Amino acid sequence: MTLKEHLRKNILLATPVVIGQLGHIMVSVADSVMVGRLGVIPLAAATFAGTIYHILMLFGIGVSYAITPKVAATDTKDHGRLLRFLQDGFFMNLSLGLILFLLGYIASHFLHFFGQEVPVAKAAGPYLIIMCGSLIPLMIFQTFRQYAEGLSDTFSPMIVSVFANLLNVFFNYMLIYGKLGAPALGLNGAGIATLMARVIMFAVMIWWVRKKIQGFEWRYTWSGIRELLRIGLPSGMQYVFEVGAFATAAIMVGWIGAEALAAHNIALNLAAISYMAATGLAAASTIRIGNQMGLRDRRNLRIAGFSSFGLVAIFMGCCGTVFILLRNVLPALYIENDVVQTTAASLLVIAAAFQISDGIQAVGLGVLRGLTDVKVPTIVTFVAYWLIAIPIGYWFAFHGGYGVQGMWYGLSLGLTISGILHIWRFNRLSKKIQFQ
């Protein structure tokens, strides 16, 4: 295949995945935009709870990604092996969803220890419990989504995600503001809306995929679950280290004040849109690399990987340009507060600067996952964010006099280092890989 053909296949495969990934983050975007109309405290509470919730959610999604490369590298005629990955993945994700909900429930009772303003911590607790409850149907949905994507069916999960996102906005309108006869539940209404939409989402996905699957049984094998966890747990930890760093940054920003935290939330919410699109490209690159691993084709494996890096760099560069051009417009969609809007606009300029780095490190994790290389990238992620980004960001913010902008400088450095190291490792491994 030529480079042009690889780029075309990447785009065709990635587009539905990107839209599906955006479905996850648009839930938070819709919540933030609609909750922001209630004031600074509800928006700050949504931000604070969201930092914890997103760590749990992305860890779960990262673990579920183990299903995709296994399915992608399996001969489609080997129905029994494919079915085993689906069944084992279902019970793994269901169990993980219950565990994540329990962790979120426990965390909700200790929010006052994080140094946030009392009204913010008080409002965040119930919202966090509801949002973590929505992780159970989300993880079940992820099972069937990752299985379908491993078979290169990226269209079905996209349709379901878009449908659920539209439902979430509708339920938000009803439950946040008390419209169409529903009670006005404010911030908690946003959480309930997300839970309702995700229950419908997983039910539709199960119905859709099971129509195409013959022989599915409600059983699992421990050996199969361990095989998935061998890839899934490190993949989940990669997201924990990265998103956890941003969550820790949000907690530190909360020490500055509610307005700084609200501005951080707006800029991060917008940056998360492009990031989740990049993770969609990363998921597609995992499928492409997994396919070439199954075909034992080193040449096309390398082209598929490097074309994915190029594609995400172009896309994220365009996103950065949008952030700069609309830096004074986008924050106004969230809240009517001049201080918050001005601070958020300055953060969007920094976000624009690290867009390409963020995209490359995301795709780097995807192509390496396709090679089933997950341990070293996990170490790289930990070092880049926790030993470099957070300490430097803290120093700039609280000792260098840069405030919330200083924290973002540190995060930008961590993303850049991570992206460079992932490209280097893919180049090295793809040259040396031995097909058995």
N, C-alpha and C positions, 0 to 999 in steps of 0.2 A: 504494500500500500504506500502511496505517496503521502507527503506531509499534508497536502490539501485534502486528501481523502480522510486522513486521521482527524483533521480539524473539523471536517464536516460531520464525521461520525461522533466526535466528542460533543459537538453542539446539539445534534439530534438526540443523543442519549441524555445529555446533561440538562437540557431545557425543562423537561417535565420534573426532573429531580430538583432543580433550582426552585421551580414554582412550588413544589411540595415542601421544600425546606423553608421557603418564605412563609408558608402556611403556619409553621410552628412559631416563627418570630412575630408574624403579623398579629397573632393573638395578643402578645405583649404590647405591640405597638398600638393596637386598637384599645386595649385596656388603658395604656398610659395617656393616649390622646383624649379619651372620653372621661377618664378619672381626673385628668388635669383640669377639666372645667369645674371641678369641685373645690379646687384650691391647692395651695402649696403643701399642706400637711398630708392630705390623701395621696398626692403625687409622690411625695417623699416616702410615705409608707409603702406605696406600691413598689418604689425603687428598692427600698431596704428589703422587703420580703422577696422581691424578685431576684436579688443577688443570691439569696440562699436557694430559692426555688430553681433558678437556672443552673446552679451547680449540680443539683440532684437530677434535673431533667437531662442535661447534656451528658452526665455520666451514664444514665440509662440508655440514651440514644447511642452513645459511643460503644457500650457493651453490645447493643443489638446489631451494630455494624458487622459483627463477626459472622453473621449469617450470609451476608452478601458475597464476600470473596470465596467462601466455601461452595456456595451454589454456582457462582460464575465459573469456577474452575472444574465443575463436575459435568460430565457428558449428559446432555439432556435426555438421552435414552436410558440412563441409569435412574429410573423412577424411584426405586426403593431407597437409594442413597439421598436423593433430593427430598423425599418425603420425611426421612429421618431428621434431616437438618431442620425442616419446618416444625416437626413435632417437638424435638428437643428445644428448639428456639422458643416455641410457644411457652413451655413450662419454665424455661429460664427467665424469660421476660416477665411472665406473670408473677413469679416469685420475687423478681427484682422490683417490680412495681409496688408490691406490698411492702417490701423493705424500705423503699424510698419514701413511701407515705408515712411509715412509722418514724423514720428519721426526721422528716419534716414536722410531724406532730410534736415530737420531743423538742426539736429546736424552737418551736413556736412559744414554748414556756420559758425560754431563756433569752429572749430578744433584748430585755432590759440590761443585759450584761455587756452589750456591744457599744455602749457609749452614745447612743442616739438620743435625740430629744424625746422626752417622755410621751408626748402625744403621738409621735411617729411610731415608737415601739409598740404602743398600745393598739394603734390602728392596724399595724402590720401583722399581728398574731393570728387573728381569725382568717384573714385573707391568705396567709401562708398555708394554713391547714387545708383550706378549700382547694387551693392551687395544687398542693401536693396530692390531694385525693384524685385530681384529674390525671396524675401520672399513671395510675393503674390502667385505665382504658387506653392511654397513650402508648404504654409499653406493649399492650396486646396488639394495637394497631401496627407498631413498629415491626413485630414479628412477620406479619403478612406483607408489610411494605418491603422489608429488606429481602424477603424471599422472592417477591415479584421482581424487584430491581435486579437481583442476582440472575434472573432469567431474561434480563434486558427489557422487562415490561415496566417502564417508568411512567407510563401514561395513566394506568389505573390509580396508583397512589396519589398522583397529582390531582386527578379529578376529585377524589375523596377529600384531600386536604383543602382544596379551594372551596368545596361545598361546606366543610366544617367551619372554615374561616368566615364565610358569609353568615352562617348561622350564629357564630360567636358575636359578630357585630350587631346582629338583630337582637339577640338575647341581652347584650350589653345595653342597648337602647331601652329595652323594657325594664331591666332590673336595676340599672344604675340610677336612672332618672324617674322610674315609676310610671312608665308609659303603658298604654294599651291595657289598663286595668291591673298591672302588676305593682307590687309594693316598691317604693324607692329605697333600695338597699345600699346605695352608694358604692364604696370600694368593695364590700363583700359581694355585691351584686355582680361585679365584674368577674370575681372568682367563680361564682355559681354559674354564670354564663359559659365560662370556659369548660367547666365540668360537664355541663349539659351537652355542649357541642362535641366534646371528645367522646362521650358515651355513644352518641349517634355515629361519630366518625368510625370508631372501632367496630360497631355493629355492621355498618355498611361495608367496611373493608372485608370483614369475615365472610359476609354473604357473597360479595363480589368474587373473592379469590376462591372460596370453596366450591363455587360453581365450576371452576376450571380444574379442581383437584379431585382425583379419584383415590380412595383408599385412606383418607386422613383418619387417624385414630387418636383418641385422647389418652395417649401414653407417651412415655419418654424413656431414655436410657441415660444412666449417670455418665457412662463413658462419652456419649455424644455431647452432653452438657459441658463436661470437662474440656472436651475438644474445642467447643465454642468459647468457653471462658478463657482458654489459653490466649486467644486473640482478643476477645471482648474486654476483659478486665484492663489490660494495658491501654487499649483504645479508649475506654472510659476514663481512665486516669489522665490521659492526655488532655481531655476536655476539662477534667477537674482542675488540673494544674493551670491551664490557661484561663478558664472562666473563673476559677477560684481566685486567681490573681486580680482579675477585674472586680470580683466581688469584694475582696479585701481592700482594693482601692476605693470602692464605694463606701465601705465602712469608715475608712480613714477620712474620706471627703466629708462624711457625715459629722466628723468632729469639727469641721470648719463651720457648718451650719446647714439648716434646712434648705436655704436658697441655693447654696453650692451643690448640695446633694441633688436637688431637683434639676439643676442645669446639667450635672453629670449624667443623670438619668436620660434626659432628652438627647444629648449628644451620643451617649452609649446606645440608646434605643435605635437611633438612626444608623450608627455604625454597625449595629448588630444586623440590620437588614442586609447590607452588602456582605457582611461576614457569613450569614446563613446562606446567601446565594453562593458564596465561595465554597462553603461546605457541600452544597449541591454539586458543584463542579468536582469537588474532591470525591464525593460518592460515585460520580460517574467515572472518574479516573480509576477508582478501585475496581469497578466492573471491567473497564478496558484492560487494566493490567492483569486482573484475574483471568479474563478470557485468553490473553496472550500466554499466560502461564500454562493454561490448559492445552493450548496449541503448541507450546514449547517453541515459541518464536521470539528469540531475543531481539532481533532487529526491530520488529514492529512493536515490541514491548517498550523499547527505549524511545521510539518515535511517539508512541501513544503517551508516554509519561511527559516528555519534554513539550509536546504540543499542548498538553493540559496546563503546564506551567505558563506557556505563552498566552494561552487563551485567558487564564485567570488574571494575568498581569494587565492585559488590554481591558478586560471588564472592570477590574478594580480601579484602574487609572481613570476610566470614565466616571466611576462613582465618586472618586476624589474630586474631580472637576465639578460635579454637581454639588457636592458639599460646599465647595468654595463659592460658587456662584449663588447658591441659595442659603448661605449661612445665616442671613438675617430674616429669611422668610420661613424656613422650616421650624425653628423654635416657636414661632408665633402660633403654629398649629396646635401646640401643646398647652400653652398657658399664657395668661395675660398678666405678665409681671416683667417690667423692664429690666430689672437686675438679672433675673434668671435668663431672660432672652439674650442679653448681651454676653453673659458668661458662657452660655451654651454656644453662641456663635463663634467665640474664640476657641472653644474646644473642637468645633467642627473643622476649623482650619488645621488643627493638629491631627485630627482623624483623617483628613484628606492626605496628609503627608505619609501616614503609615498604611494606606489602603493596599498598595501593591505588596508590601511586606506581609500584611495580614492574609491576603489571598494566596500568596506563594506558600506560606507556612501551612495553611489549611490544605491546599492541594498536595503539599509534600507529605503530610500525614496520610492522605488518601492513596497516593501511589505506593508509598511504603507499606501500607496495609494490604494493598493488592499483592505485594511480595511476601505477605505474612510477616513482615519485619515490624514489630511493635514495641519491643523492649527498649532498644536504643533511642528511638524517637521519643519515648516516654521520659527517659532520662534527660534528653535534650530540652524537652518542654519544661521539665522541673527546673533545670539550671537557668534557662533563659528568663523565666518569669519570676521564680521565687528567690534565686540568688543574685539576679541582676535587676530585673524590671522593678520589683516592689521596693527593695532597699534604695535604689537610686531615685525612684519616684517619691518615696517618703522624704528623702533628704531634700530634693528640690522643692517639695510642697511645704515642709515645715521648718527647714533650716535655710534653704536657698531663697525663700521669700516669694516663690512663684505660685503658691496656693494650689488650687485644683488643677491649673494648667501644668504645674510641675509634676503632678502625679501622672498625667498623660504623657509627658516627655519620657518618663521611665518606662511606661507600657510600650511606647513606640519603639524604644531601643530593644526591648525583649522580643517583640514581634520580628524585628529585622534580623536579629541574631538567629532566631529559630528558623526563619525562612532560608537563610543562607546555608545553615547546616543541613537542612532537609534536602536541598538540591544537591549538595555535595555527597550526601549518603546515597541518594538514589543513583547518581551517576556512577558511584563506586560499586554498589551492589549489582546494578544492571549489567555492568561489564563482566563481573566475576560469577554471575549466577550459573549454577550447574543444574541442568534438567536431568531428573532421574527417570 
